[in-house]
Structure formats: structure tokens, C-alpha cells
Amino acid sequence: MAELSRQCLAATGRLPSAVAEGLVRVDALTHVPSVLREIGLDPVAVLAVAGIDPTLFEDPENEIAIDSLGRLFAHAVAASGCGHVGLLVGERTEPVDLGLVGRLAQHAPDVGTALREFSAHVHLRDRGAVVPLLVANGIAMLGYEVYQPGVEAGDQICDASMAIGRNIMQGLCGSAWRPLEVQLAHRRPRDVLPFQRVFDARLRFDADRNALVFAAEWLDLQPKNADGKCFRELSDEVAAVESMTAGDLIGDLRRMLRVVLLTGKGSVEEVADRLAIHRRTLNRRLRARGTSLHQLVEQARFEVSRQLVENTRMPLTDIAMALGYADASAFTRAFRRWTGRTPSAWRTGRSVGRVANARAADGASPCPEAAEPRRVAHGGSG
């Protein structure tokens, strides 16, 4: 209880500011340098190649652009041959590392409230992804989906987040908690043992989403270390930060649209209502920013499509169904309109790049965690 009191008191000092659109607080990523060393890389060199200040991860209050984080993971995977860098980072992150929103979840009266509060306020520390909680037919799904467009190595970011989600659940429910299934929206890696070790559950790769699947009855459990007084104080602090947060209209819409496309619940027409803006007012504000709700919907559909086409082996028919298209032909027409190429051609082109990267890393072990650090040649950030 003394430790909980310290956590609660630590949150009653200076209020943290919310991150800006496209940024992520590094509190959950402070283990990046140590993981890079473990897989045989020189952190300073890898961070330099990715265009990141090597001191960034020394202060958990610092922020990083999510596309820079993706570029970092992509460089680390290519240089080391380790295909689960994100997983290694995520498994080391504890709920207390997640700042104010993480502490709020820890002290919630039950697991369901904890996850709903975390989902509702995660944008205060992560403006690159959404954390949906879906409950139906006695099954709950806790997910993580990147909505920022064009983020490289999004699969690594999501792997890290799924491992963090696992730690959140065990922190709330105890070490006995296990997911029924872990769904990952990327191809099956060459080495699945690290995933089996971390999740200790049935794994489903090539899924249409990233999610921890578990029995909904866990949501009623009261966390043993929850403190009602702390929860009330932290709720007030979160509300204060929310009240001082300047919204980003386009970012907020992208976040909401990602959830709508993921869940199939609600409609695009309801997005204005969720923002408490009249539809006409919303359209006028978007026109002033050189876009429209229709354009944002198309961009959101393309981003989800791109992620599933590039990162998974899902049949195009299944992708079309997941995105609400009538059939694969309608999806193919839309994808060609967005890119000038069919989804099959796009997937083939990306696969060629992955094969080239894999061949370049053939001299390395799948994950040289015991190797001596080696420097990475400086070059472009591509």
C-alpha cells in the first residue's frame, strides 16, 4: 500500500501536458536502448541512422513522432535480423511506466473500468494509434491500431503494444491471467517462440486486427491493489489535462474513423455527433483545412487496406469484407483508384522488398541477443 500511495502522490504534482498529433510519449519506450544492445546493435548508431537524438529515451516525459519510432524499429530489424524487436521492448514495459493514464487504470474499481478509462484517454500520451475495447457474446478484445498514415514497421509497434497490453492485464488481474487468443495483423514470423513465450496463448497471425482476446468475465474483477481515493484523484487530474488539451480536428476524425472501420459499429455520419459538431459546421471547418469528411474516410480506408495488404497474407476477399466492401472486385477498384495498382500487385512489390531485406540479414542469427554490440553504418532514414 505504501508503494501505491507513492504512485498516487507522484501524480498529484505538476500536471503533464497532452502530446500533439502524431506524437507518442517515450515513457513506454525507455527500454529501447537496452533492447538494441541485447540484439547486438549499438544504440547510438541505430538511433542516429533513424534520425533520433540518442538522449531521447533518458527522460520518460519526452516525445517521439510515431513515424520516427517506426523508422527506428525498421532499421533495428534490418540491421539485426531480429524480427521481434517491438515485442522485446513491449514485454519490458509495466503499467506504471504509462504515466498518468496508466496509473488511473491501475486504481480503477474493476478491470472493465480500467480498460475503458485507458481507451478513452490514451490519446493524452499516444496520438498515433487507438486502443479499442470490444465486448460481445462473453468475449472481450483489447486492441491497438495505428491510424497515422504511412507509418513504417507498424507491425513492430503493434507487437510492442500487444505485449504492453498483456502486462496491463496481468497487472490488473494477476499472473494467472492468460488471453484465450492473441490476434496479430501481420505475417507469421520465422521465429514464433518469442511470441509463444510472451503471450503463452494461441496465436493467430494474418488477422484483420491486433487484439488480446479473453473471457469478458475478467472485466468484473476488482484489482487487488486498486485504491479508490487514488482513482478519484487521478480521475480529476485526467479531466484537468483533457480540459486543457487543444483538439486537432483532423487527427480526432482519423482516430474516430479508425475505430469505426475496425469495429463496424456506428457510421461515418455519426462521427460529427461524437465530436458534438453539426455536420454542416464540420464540413465547413474541413473545407477551410483543404479536405472533407469524404476524403478523410477514403484516407482511413486506404490506410487500413495498405496495412492489411502489406503486412498480412489475408485473402483480398477477407480484407474487402473487413472494410465493408460488397466484394473483392469493389475493393480492388477502390485500391487501384488510391494507388494506381491492384492490391495483388502492391502486395507483390512489398514482398520483394521484404525478401531483399531478409537476404541482407542472412548473415545474422534470427535474434543475436547475446552478440557483442556492433555499429551500424550511417545512411539515409528510408
C-alpha positions, 0 to 999 in steps of 0.5 A, spaced: 500 500 500 505 504 501 508 503 494 501 505 491 500 511 495 507 513 492 504 512 485 498 516 487 502 522 490 507 522 484 501 524 480 498 529 484 504 534 482 505 538 476 500 536 471 503 533 464 501 536 458 497 532 452 502 530 446 500 533 439 498 529 433 502 524 431 506 524 437 507 518 442 510 519 449 517 515 450 515 513 457 513 506 454 519 506 450 525 507 455 527 500 454 529 501 447 536 502 448 537 496 452 533 492 447 538 494 441 544 492 445 541 485 447 540 484 439 547 486 438 546 493 435 549 499 438 544 504 440 547 510 438 548 508 431 541 505 430 538 511 433 542 516 429 541 512 422 533 513 424 534 520 425 533 520 433 537 524 438 540 518 442 538 522 449 531 521 447 529 515 451 533 518 458 527 522 460 520 518 460 516 525 459 519 526 452 516 525 445 517 521 439 513 522 432 510 515 431 513 515 424 520 516 427 519 510 432 517 506 426 523 508 422 527 506 428 524 499 429 525 498 421 532 499 421 533 495 428 530 489 424 534 490 418 540 491 421 539 485 426 535 480 423 531 480 429 524 480 427 521 481 434 524 487 436 517 491 438 515 485 442 522 485 446 521 492 448 513 491 449 514 485 454 519 490 458 514 495 459 509 495 466 503 499 467 506 504 471 511 506 466 504 509 462 504 515 466 498 518 468 493 514 464 496 508 466 496 509 473 488 511 473 487 504 470 491 501 475 486 504 481 480 503 477 474 499 481 474 493 476 478 491 470 472 493 465 473 500 468 480 500 467 480 498 460 475 503 458 478 509 462 485 507 458 481 507 451 478 513 452 484 517 454 490 514 451 490 519 446 493 524 452 500 520 451 499 516 444 496 520 438 498 515 433 494 509 434 487 507 438 486 502 443 479 499 442 475 495 447 470 490 444 465 486 448 460 481 445 457 474 446 462 473 453 468 475 449 472 481 450 478 484 445 483 489 447 486 492 441 491 497 438 491 500 431 495 505 428 491 510 424 497 515 422 498 514 415 504 511 412 507 509 418 513 504 417 514 497 421 507 498 424 507 491 425 513 492 430 509 497 434 503 493 434 507 487 437 510 492 442 503 494 444 500 487 444 505 485 449 504 492 453 497 490 453 498 483 456 502 486 462 496 491 463 492 485 464 496 481 468 497 487 472 490 488 473 488 481 474 494 477 476 499 472 473 494 467 472 491 471 467 492 468 460 488 471 453 484 465 450 487 468 443 492 473 441 490 476 434 496 479 430 495 483 423 501 481 420 505 475 417 507 469 421 514 470 423 520 465 422 521 465 429 514 464 433 517 462 440 518 469 442 511 470 441 509 463 444 513 465 450 510 472 451 503 471 450 503 463 452 496 463 448 494 461 441 496 465 436 493 467 430 497 471 425 494 474 418 488 477 422 484 483 420 486 486 427 491 486 433 487 484 439 488 480 446 482 476 446 479 473 453 473 471 457 469 478 458 468 475 465 475 478 467 472 485 466 468 484 473 474 483 477 476 488 482 484 489 482 487 487 488 491 493 489 486 498 486 485 504 491 479 508 490 481 515 493 487 514 488 482 513 482 478 519 484 484 523 484 487 521 478 480 521 475 480 529 476 487 530 474 485 526 467 479 531 466 484 537 468 489 535 462 483 533 457 480 540 459 486 543 457 488 539 451 487 543 444 483 538 439 486 537 432 480 536 428 483 532 423 487 527 427 480 526 432 476 524 425 482 519 423 482 516 430 474 516 430 474 513 423 479 508 425 475 505 430 469 505 426 472 501 420 475 496 425 469 495 429 463 496 424 459 499 429 456 506 428 457 510 421 461 515 418 455 520 419 455 519 426 462 521 427 460 529 427 455 527 433 461 524 437 465 530 436 458 534 438 459 538 431 453 539 426 455 536 420 454 542 416 459 546 421 464 540 420 464 540 413 465 547 413 471 547 418 474 541 413 473 545 407 477 551 410 483 545 412 483 543 404 479 536 405 472 533 407 469 528 411 469 524 404 476 524 403 478 523 410 474 516 410 477 514 403 484 516 407 482 511 413 480 506 408 486 506 404 490 506 410 487 500 413 487 496 406 495 498 405 496 495 412 492 489 411 495 488 404 502 489 406 503 486 412 498 480 412 497 474 407 489 475 408 485 473 402 483 480 398 476 477 399 477 477 407 480 484 407 474 487 402 469 484 407 473 487 413 472 494 410 465 493 408 466 492 401 460 488 397 466 484 394 473 483 392 472 486 385 469 493 389 475 493 393 480 492 388 477 498 384 477 502 390 485 500 391 487 501 384 483 508 384 488 510 391 494 507 388 494 506 381 495 498 382 491 492 384 492 490 391 495 483 388 500 487 385 502 492 391 502 486 395 507 483 390 512 489 390 512 489 398 514 482 398 520 483 394 522 488 398 521 484 404 525 478 401 531 483 399 531 485 406 531 478 409 537 476 404 541 482 407 540 479 414 542 472 412 548 473 415 545 474 422 542 469 427 534 470 427 535 474 434 543 475 436 541 477 443 547 475 446 552 478 440 557 483 442 554 490 440 556 492 433 555 499 429 551 500 424 553 504 418 550 511 417 545 512 411 539 515 409 532 514 414 528 510 408 
